[in-house]
Amino acid sequence: MAIIDASVYVTLVNAREKDHARSWAWLERRGDREAIAAPVILMAEVAAALSRGAGDPALAHRVVQQLERGGVVQLVAVTLPLALKAAVIAADHQIRGCDAVYVALADHLDDCLVTLDRQQLKRCAAIVEAREP
């Protein structure tokens, strides 16, 4: 399994993103052999990025509906223990709040984190394996 963050998912669903082809190639290489997971906050982060960043609220709504129906990404609830782990990670490693939730989930599930966020890649390396798509 791999944990993906919003930066990767946004590039998958928005063909105008510069890393779109690279992210799709990564997804296709994985095929159906390994599950992909993300904390449920992925929905809000992706909606914001598509609505604000891409200027496409309609796309944001469609993508959230796709995530809600399930399929490619298994969404994991942010429980109190996961939130507490994320808070410790955020404080100890100076990782942004939402980014720390992805790192905490990867740590909890003993999986790698896949991200395009350079700061997150650098700062979470002491906690979990992290790589780009």
Phi and psi in degrees as GROMACS dihedral restraints (atoms count N, CA, C in turn):
[ dihedral_restraints ]
;  ai    aj    ak    al  type     phi  dphi    fc
    3     4     5     6     1  -135.5    20    10
    4     5     6     7     1   147.6    20    10
    6     7     8     9     1   -99.7    20    10
    7     8     9    10     1   126.1    20    10
    9    10    11    12     1  -110.3    20    10
   10    11    12    13     1   148.8    20    10
   12    13    14    15     1  -101.6    20    10
   13    14    15    16     1   177.3    20    10
   15    16    17    18     1   -62.0    20    10
   16    17    18    19     1   -32.6    20    10
   18    19    20    21     1   -60.0    20    10
   19    20    21    22     1   -38.0    20    10
   21    22    23    24     1   -74.2    20    10
   22    23    24    25     1   -44.9    20    10
   24    25    26    27     1   -65.1    20    10
   25    26    27    28     1   -38.7    20    10
   27    28    29    30     1   -60.9    20    10
   28    29    30    31     1   -41.4    20    10
   30    31    32    33     1   -68.9    20    10
   31    32    33    34     1   -28.1    20    10
   33    34    35    36     1   -68.7    20    10
   34    35    36    37     1   -39.8    20    10
   36    37    38    39     1   -95.3    20    10
   37    38    39    40     1    -9.1    20    10
   39    40    41    42     1  -119.6    20    10
   40    41    42    43     1   102.2    20    10
   42    43    44    45     1   -63.2    20    10
   43    44    45    46     1   -15.4    20    10
   45    46    47    48     1   -82.0    20    10
   46    47    48    49     1    -9.7    20    10
   48    49    50    51     1   -71.7    20    10
   49    50    51    52     1   141.8    20    10
   51    52    53    54     1   -64.7    20    10
   52    53    54    55     1   -27.8    20    10
   54    55    56    57     1   -98.2    20    10
   55    56    57    58     1    15.7    20    10
   57    58    59    60     1   -57.6    20    10
   58    59    60    61     1   -53.2    20    10
   60    61    62    63     1   -62.7    20    10
   61    62    63    64     1   -41.4    20    10
   63    64    65    66     1   -63.7    20    10
   64    65    66    67     1   -42.5    20    10
   66    67    68    69     1   -67.1    20    10
   67    68    69    70     1   -39.9    20    10
   69    70    71    72     1   -64.6    20    10
   70    71    72    73     1   -40.5    20    10
   72    73    74    75     1   -60.6    20    10
   73    74    75    76     1   -41.8    20    10
   75    76    77    78     1   -60.9    20    10
   76    77    78    79     1   -46.7    20    10
   78    79    80    81     1   -62.5    20    10
   79    80    81    82     1   -43.0    20    10
   81    82    83    84     1   -67.0    20    10
   82    83    84    85     1   -35.7    20    10
   84    85    86    87     1   -62.8    20    10
   85    86    87    88     1   -34.4    20    10
   87    88    89    90     1   -70.7    20    10
   88    89    90    91     1   -35.9    20    10
   90    91    92    93     1    59.5    20    10
   91    92    93    94     1  -145.9    20    10
   93    94    95    96     1   -96.5    20    10
   94    95    96    97     1     4.0    20    10
   96    97    98    99     1   -74.0    20    10
   97    98    99   100     1   -26.8    20    10
   99   100   101   102     1  -130.5    20    10
  100   101   102   103     1   137.9    20    10
  102   103   104   105     1   -75.0    20    10
  103   104   105   106     1   156.2    20    10
  105   106   107   108     1  -121.3    20    10
  106   107   108   109     1   133.5    20    10
  108   109   110   111     1  -129.4    20    10
  109   110   111   112     1   162.6    20    10
  111   112   113   114     1  -159.6    20    10
  112   113   114   115     1   153.5    20    10
  114   115   116   117     1   -67.3    20    10
  115   116   117   118     1   152.3    20    10
  117   118   119   120     1   -60.1    20    10
  118   119   120   121     1   -18.8    20    10
  120   121   122   123     1   -63.3    20    10
  121   122   123   124     1   -13.6    20    10
  123   124   125   126     1   -52.9    20    10
  124   125   126   127     1   -37.4    20    10
  126   127   128   129     1   -59.1    20    10
  127   128   129   130     1   -49.7    20    10
  129   130   131   132     1   -69.7    20    10
  130   131   132   133     1   -39.2    20    10
  132   133   134   135     1   -65.8    20    10
  133   134   135   136     1   -41.7    20    10
  135   136   137   138     1   -68.1    20    10
  136   137   138   139     1   -42.4    20    10
  138   139   140   141     1   -59.4    20    10
  139   140   141   142     1   -43.4    20    10
  141   142   143   144     1   -65.2    20    10
  142   143   144   145     1   -44.3    20    10
  144   145   146   147     1   -63.7    20    10
  145   146   147   148     1   -40.8    20    10
  147   148   149   150     1   -74.7    20    10
  148   149   150   151     1   -37.7    20    10
  150   151   152   153     1   -74.1    20    10
  151   152   153   154     1   -50.0    20    10
  153   154   155   156     1   -80.9    20    10
  154   155   156   157     1   -52.2    20    10
  156   157   158   159     1   -72.3    20    10
  157   158   159   160     1   -44.4    20    10
  159   160   161   162     1   -92.6    20    10
  160   161   162   163     1   -10.3    20    10
  162   163   164   165     1    66.4    20    10
  163   164   165   166     1    33.1    20    10
  165   166   167   168     1  -132.9    20    10
  166   167   168   169     1    79.0    20    10
  168   169   170   171     1   -59.4    20    10
  169   170   171   172     1   -34.3    20    10
  171   172   173   174     1   -64.0    20    10
  172   173   174   175     1   -43.5    20    10
  174   175   176   177     1   -62.0    20    10
  175   176   177   178     1   -41.0    20    10
  177   178   179   180     1   -57.7    20    10
  178   179   180   181     1   -45.8    20    10
  180   181   182   183     1   -64.7    20    10
  181   182   183   184     1   -42.2    20    10
  183   184   185   186     1   -62.6    20    10
  184   185   186   187     1   -43.0    20    10
  186   187   188   189     1   -66.6    20    10
  187   188   189   190     1   -41.2    20    10
  189   190   191   192     1   -62.0    20    10
  190   191   192   193     1   -40.6    20    10
  192   193   194   195     1   -62.9    20    10
  193   194   195   196     1   -40.0    20    10
  195   196   197   198     1   -63.1    20    10
  196   197   198   199     1   -44.0    20    10
  198   199   200   201     1   -62.2    20    10
  199   200   201   202     1   -40.5    20    10
  201   202   203   204     1   -63.6    20    10
  202   203   204   205     1   -37.5    20    10
  204   205   206   207     1   -72.2    20    10
  205   206   207   208     1   -20.4    20    10
  207   208   209   210     1    88.5    20    10
  208   209   210   211     1  -179.3    20    10
  210   211   212   213     1   130.5    20    10
  211   212   213   214     1   -95.3    20    10
  213   214   215   216     1   -70.9    20    10
  214   215   216   217     1   -43.0    20    10
  216   217   218   219     1  -115.4    20    10
  217   218   219   220     1   127.3    20    10
  219   220   221   222     1   -83.8    20    10
  220   221   222   223     1   116.5    20    10
  222   223   224   225     1   -87.6    20    10
  223   224   225   226     1   134.4    20    10
  225   226   227   228     1  -114.8    20    10
  226   227   228   229     1   131.6    20    10
  228   229   230   231     1   -64.3    20    10
  229   230   231   232     1   146.1    20    10
  231   232   233   234     1   -91.6    20    10
  232   233   234   235     1    99.4    20    10
  234   235   236   237     1   -84.4    20    10
  235   236   237   238     1   168.6    20    10
  237   238   239   240     1   -59.5    20    10
  238   239   240   241     1   -45.4    20    10
  240   241   242   243     1   -60.2    20    10
  241   242   243   244     1   -39.3    20    10
  243   244   245   246     1   -66.4    20    10
  244   245   246   247     1   -40.8    20    10
  246   247   248   249     1   -63.8    20    10
  247   248   249   250     1   -40.0    20    10
  249   250   251   252     1   -65.2    20    10
  250   251   252   253     1   -41.1    20    10
  252   253   254   255     1   -62.5    20    10
  253   254   255   256     1   -41.6    20    10
  255   256   257   258     1   -63.5    20    10
  256   257   258   259     1   -38.6    20    10
  258   259   260   261     1   -63.8    20    10
  259   260   261   262     1   -41.1    20    10
  261   262   263   264     1   -64.9    20    10
  262   263   264   265     1   -44.2    20    10
  264   265   266   267     1   -61.5    20    10
  265   266   267   268     1   -44.5    20    10
  267   268   269   270     1   -59.9    20    10
  268   269   270   271     1   -44.4    20    10
  270   271   272   273     1   -70.9    20    10
  271   272   273   274     1   -45.5    20    10
  273   274   275   276     1   -76.2    20    10
  274   275   276   277     1   -25.9    20    10
  276   277   278   279     1  -121.0    20    10
  277   278   279   280     1     7.3    20    10
  279   280   281   282     1    52.9    20    10
  280   281   282   283     1    46.8    20    10
  282   283   284   285     1  -102.5    20    10
  283   284   285   286     1   136.6    20    10
  285   286   287   288     1   -54.1    20    10
  286   287   288   289     1   149.8    20    10
  288   289   290   291     1   -50.5    20    10
  289   290   291   292     1   -58.2    20    10
  291   292   293   294     1   -65.4    20    10
  292   293   294   295     1   -37.8    20    10
  294   295   296   297     1   -60.2    20    10
  295   296   297   298     1   -37.1    20    10
  297   298   299   300     1   -64.7    20    10
  298   299   300   301     1   -29.3    20    10
  300   301   302   303     1   -66.0    20    10
  301   302   303   304     1   -42.1    20    10
  303   304   305   306     1   -63.4    20    10
  304   305   306   307     1   -42.7    20    10
  306   307   308   309     1   -64.1    20    10
  307   308   309   310     1   -43.3    20    10
  309   310   311   312     1   -62.1    20    10
  310   311   312   313     1   -39.8    20    10
  312   313   314   315     1   -66.2    20    10
  313   314   315   316     1   -43.2    20    10
  315   316   317   318     1   -60.7    20    10
  316   317   318   319     1   -41.7    20    10
  318   319   320   321     1   -65.0    20    10
  319   320   321   322     1   -45.5    20    10
  321   322   323   324     1   -60.6    20    10
  322   323   324   325     1   -41.5    20    10
  324   325   326   327     1   -90.9    20    10
  325   326   327   328     1    -0.3    20    10
  327   328   329   330     1    54.6    20    10
  328   329   330   331     1    48.8    20    10
  330   331   332   333     1  -123.1    20    10
  331   332   333   334     1   170.9    20    10
  333   334   335   336     1   -87.5    20    10
  334   335   336   337     1   156.6    20    10
  336   337   338   339     1  -106.3    20    10
  337   338   339   340     1   130.9    20    10
  339   340   341   342     1  -111.1    20    10
  340   341   342   343     1   120.9    20    10
  342   343   344   345     1  -148.9    20    10
  343   344   345   346     1   157.6    20    10
  345   346   347   348     1  -106.3    20    10
  346   347   348   349     1     2.7    20    10
  348   349   350   351     1   -84.7    20    10
  349   350   351   352     1   107.8    20    10
  351   352   353   354     1   -59.0    20    10
  352   353   354   355     1   -43.3    20    10
  354   355   356   357     1   -62.9    20    10
  355   356   357   358     1   -43.5    20    10
  357   358   359   360     1   -63.5    20    10
  358   359   360   361     1   -43.6    20    10
  360   361   362   363     1   -55.4    20    10
  361   362   363   364     1   -46.0    20    10
  363   364   365   366     1   -69.4    20    10
  364   365   366   367     1   -47.7    20    10
  366   367   368   369     1   -77.4    20    10
  367   368   369   370     1   -23.9    20    10
  369   370   371   372     1   -93.4    20    10
  370   371   372   373     1    -2.3    20    10
  372   373   374   375     1   -59.1    20    10
  373   374   375   376     1   -28.0    20    10
  375   376   377   378     1   -77.0    20    10
  376   377   378   379     1   -10.5    20    10
  378   379   380   381     1  -108.6    20    10
  379   380   381   382     1   -50.1    20    10
  381   382   383   384     1  -136.9    20    10
  382   383   384   385     1   162.7    20    10
  384   385   386   387     1   -70.8    20    10
  385   386   387   388     1   133.2    20    10
  387   388   389   390     1  -135.8    20    10
  388   389   390   391     1   142.5    20    10
  390   391   392   393     1  -152.7    20    10
  391   392   393   394     1   165.7    20    10
  393   394   395   396     1   -86.8    20    10
  394   395   396   397     1   160.6    20    10
